[in-house]
Amino acid sequence: MKKKVLIAAGVLVLAMVGCAGTHGSNSAAGSTSTSTSSQTEQTQQAAPAQTEQPTGTTSQQQALKKAKQYLGYSAFSHDGLIGQLEYEGFSTEDATWAADNCGADWNAQAAKKAKQYLDYSAFSHDGLVNQLEYDGFTADEAEYGTTQVGL
């Protein structure tokens, strides 16, 4: 029982650190009232997502977990995410299931990837669309991502 509590506490801490890391300038030393209300809102928002979690085999759930980890720090197209999961050793079936069930907004992923590219290189509109398509985004997703970054 003690082991389960420690694991659950560890997961909660990691989730909180991950959420804090994605909000930019928020720090652990922030005000407790804001932190408490934010945690309450996050808990209320997270609860429905947990009950709506798609069911799948154990290997599909592991692929889904890995997919969400990747999407937490980098942008991927649907096909790019499948390829990355396959590289990690997941079967094509499990990787595809994970990409289909991860809840990603592929247009938003294209915009995020476009921004990542512009952070370290210069592109024309057509050049960035072509790069995003090369990364596995559909033509519509690539166009969306490119226009979202102002090209």
Secondary structure, DSSP 8 states (H G I E B T S, - for coil): -HHHHHHHHHHHHHHHHHHHHHTSS--TTS-HHHHHHHHHHHHHHHHHHHHT-----HHHHHHHHHHHHHHHHS---HHHHHHHHHHTT--HHHHHHHHHHS---HHHHHHHHHHHHHHHS---HHHHHHHHHHTT--HHHHHHHHHHTT-
